[in-house]
């Protein structure tokens, strides 16, 4: 949390805050912005940094009370804390000696303009500042602007100060009288639009700074996308500054009003008194943990081999043929009609003890278990299952945790049918595989609910510091193993919560947050430290980590950059990426009336894609209130990459499947809101590079469907912030990090794994990368 040091009232609705943020103050440059959040239910809101004092460790923010989130911030006072301040974000202003520069600022736009004016003047430019407001009391920072400008022209709409007129009047006066080499414009979008229209007539290059709707601020969601020069750009990573002559301001103005009606409703329903976070007790991630490293079953040294007497005895109790005759257990599920109305109740209810005991008997305890080789983290699957068969559920959980940092998570979301279970010997006999995933979940859940959570053995501390960038599955797996080796591990997370995609990407009805929280708390118990709101590559650099004597760095920043299809109308209102939609609902709890974060509650929702994320999105839309929720997928159902279980659940909940259909255009109404999607019907041809049959358009077969919301779930790319910030790091396709077989990058002290290497991976594959990297980094460091 960040303490407010100073608050100054500029006018009835405009305030200046000085806030403690030493790392941001040190890294900030002109043009950068931060994301702030006020209160645990607060919305993530972008604010341009108006100034910074690295010596004091503070940044300056100027805020106008407009909507719910800005009102909550304006209600805070000196000594209060802002829950989260993240940054600096965006690209810094390109500063050089252009010659004569006009800086046009409107209203609170003068705040982000000030550091640009200062930097331009310092670079040797002749700076002419034109500042404007509706009236005299809305002219802010005049003295600061004058101190760094060669000339200042003041314009007010009502003529109460300076000259009467709009900012464009003052700008044109300068353009008519002398040669101007560049113009900078910051203020309301409509103001910037007309300044750009004017400067284009005079052929003056013009830079605008855009403040659009954002959720994460790091490129993860795509909520801030705009059209610049006919191409889609993300304001948070490509901007916030752009060539104003290329910006589609009409589209931007419509998109900025996307949640206006929802916010007005929230303003009417929620008391705008800001939540004070002074002296707030740190939130407890989980309860029921014990500090002891023992469980009631740990008083015996275990023989872990297949030839252990207890396992030999179990095999004798039933003949293999008898075991193969046992039918595979069925997962207990909530009723489809009921569960489709609940965002928070888990669909799969887990196995009962008697089910788990029976299913465990199906395992033949093979001499050469294929299931283990099929597991990316190499869990000793037969041993944990045999512990269940013996009734030693806590021992089963302990066995899982020897190699898996997240057994309760993996038991829920990993595609066991494509990994461990696909190698089960039962399949060769024409029988269903042993339900390894169900049993993994059972053991992990039993341990958590018993309150007797075992802590893995940890080697004596070696005092060596290791950094992890990203707290998703790969980062957590790496952190857990390195902590067990005795290293001092710190995980740096960009968001305000730990867990990465496990928190923002997977819905509660599939993976409850409390499950992830307990797994994270277990890592804290073995010494892993977590730092949130810290973006490596922005807040701090890899060089900063090296100067702080981190001897090894593992990059697990994921693939959080959403892909879009690039078809006409895709930037219409109420079309969002699956990342944005799921982040709003999962991480920001936007469907909860008590949350400040808005989310569209569409009645006719189309989700584009056929993977697990698409299934999560469409099932979420159904629960949020969609009357018609449909999957639109260009191939057939057989080619869908989603888990069969997820497809089964979706169909049971009433989700429609429009396979062999591909969107080619979105049609919007006069407000810019999507109202229809145009679909091209497809047929399957020969297999493509992925091994799946290639979809081919059927000539003339086009249909149009009425929708009021679309979620695009056609894949993600690695977020470029981390990899492109590391000098000398060899990158691959779409800014993935190139690594060798040991997960080591071109820089020997930097390893990487998960989506930032693969471009897209399952939870368990990412965890496998983390464990492999930990093994090899440990060997490197201990032999250094």
DANORVEN-V566402 format. One record per helix or strand of 2 or more residues. SS is the DSSP state (H for helix, E for strand). FROM is the first residue (numbers start at 1). TO is the last residue. If there is no record, write none. Layout:
ss = (SS & SS)
from = (FROM & FROM)
to = (TO & TO)
//
This chain:
ss = (E & E & H & E & E & E & E & H & E & E & E & H & E & H & H & E & E & H & E & H & E & E & E & H & E & H & H & H & H & E & H & E & H & H & H & H & H & H & H & H & H & E & H & E & H & H & E & H & E & E & E & H & E & H & E & H & H & E & E & E & E & E & E & H & H & E & H & H)
from = (2 & 14 & 22 & 33 & 45 & 51 & 58 & 68 & 81 & 84 & 100 & 109 & 126 & 136 & 142 & 151 & 163 & 167 & 182 & 189 & 206 & 225 & 231 & 235 & 241 & 249 & 260 & 309 & 320 & 332 & 336 & 348 & 353 & 370 & 381 & 393 & 407 & 416 & 421 & 425 & 436 & 465 & 473 & 488 & 501 & 513 & 529 & 542 & 550 & 561 & 575 & 578 & 604 & 612 & 628 & 637 & 644 & 656 & 661 & 673 & 693 & 709 & 716 & 720 & 733 & 750 & 755 & 763)
to = (9 & 20 & 27 & 37 & 48 & 53 & 64 & 74 & 82 & 89 & 106 & 122 & 133 & 138 & 147 & 156 & 164 & 177 & 186 & 201 & 209 & 228 & 234 & 238 & 243 & 256 & 269 & 317 & 324 & 333 & 339 & 350 & 361 & 373 & 389 & 401 & 413 & 418 & 423 & 428 & 450 & 469 & 484 & 492 & 504 & 525 & 531 & 547 & 555 & 562 & 577 & 587 & 608 & 624 & 633 & 639 & 652 & 659 & 668 & 687 & 706 & 712 & 717 & 725 & 735 & 752 & 758 & 782)
//
